[in-house]
């Protein structure tokens, strides 16, 4: 009887460890690894955004469209009345 209880205890411990503890541990490691990779990617993207913004500040875009398109004269506009 004593050996049967020991066998059952060992069997339950084995099942508990290999069906709950190890899978939970490996899943938590995968999740932690995924979060760290995502955080590294976000910091890399943020660094690229900052670099792009610094380049934009250093070389502001020129407005060539405003220089080439002349403003229409006041006589080009026609007054109108709203018809109901």
C-alpha positions in Angstrom: 0.0 0.0 0.0 2.8 2.3 0.9 4.5 1.8 -2.6 1.2 2.5 -4.4 0.9 5.9 -2.6 4.5 6.7 -3.5 3.9 5.7 -7.1 0.8 7.9 -7.2 2.6 10.9 -5.7 5.5 10.5 -8.1 3.1 10.1 -11.0 1.1 13.3 -10.0 4.3 15.3 -9.6 5.5 14.1 -13.0 2.3 15.1 -14.6 2.2 18.4 -12.9 5.8 19.3 -13.9 5.6 18.1 -17.5 2.1 19.2 -18.3 1.9 22.5 -16.4 5.2 23.9 -15.2 7.4 23.3 -18.2 4.8 24.6 -20.8 4.0 27.7 -18.8 7.7 28.4 -18.4 8.5 28.0 -22.1 5.5 30.1 -23.1 6.5 32.9 -20.7 10.0 32.8 -22.2 8.6 33.0 -25.7 6.4 35.9 -24.8 9.2 37.8 -23.0 11.4 37.2 -26.1 8.7 38.6 -28.3 8.2 41.7 -26.2 11.9 42.4 -26.1 12.2 42.0 -29.9 9.2 44.3 -30.4 10.7 46.9 -28.0 14.0 46.8 -29.9 12.2 47.3 -33.2 10.2 50.2 -31.8 13.3 51.9 -30.5 15.0 51.3 -33.8 12.0 52.8 -35.6 11.9 55.7 -33.2 15.6 56.4 -33.8 15.0 56.4 -37.6 12.0 58.9 -37.1 14.2 61.2 -35.0 16.9 61.1 -37.7 14.4 61.8 -40.4 13.0 64.8 -38.4 16.5 66.2 -37.9 17.2 65.9 -41.6 14.0 67.8 -42.3 14.9 70.5 -39.9 18.4 70.8 -41.4 17.0 71.0 -45.0 13.6 72.6 -45.0 11.5 71.9 -48.1 11.3 74.8 -50.6 8.0 75.9 -52.0 8.6 76.1 -55.7 4.9 76.0 -56.5 4.2 79.4 -54.9 7.0 81.0 -56.8 5.9 79.8 -60.2 2.2 80.2 -60.0 1.1 83.8 -60.4 -1.9 85.0 -58.4 -5.0 85.8 -60.4 -5.9 89.5 -60.8 -8.9 90.8 -59.0 -10.7 91.4 -62.3 -10.7 87.6 -63.0 -13.3 87.0 -60.3 -17.0 87.2 -61.1 -19.6 88.2 -58.5 -22.5 85.9 -58.3 -25.8 85.7 -56.5 -27.1 82.5 -54.9 -30.2 81.2 -56.7 -32.8 79.4 -54.6 
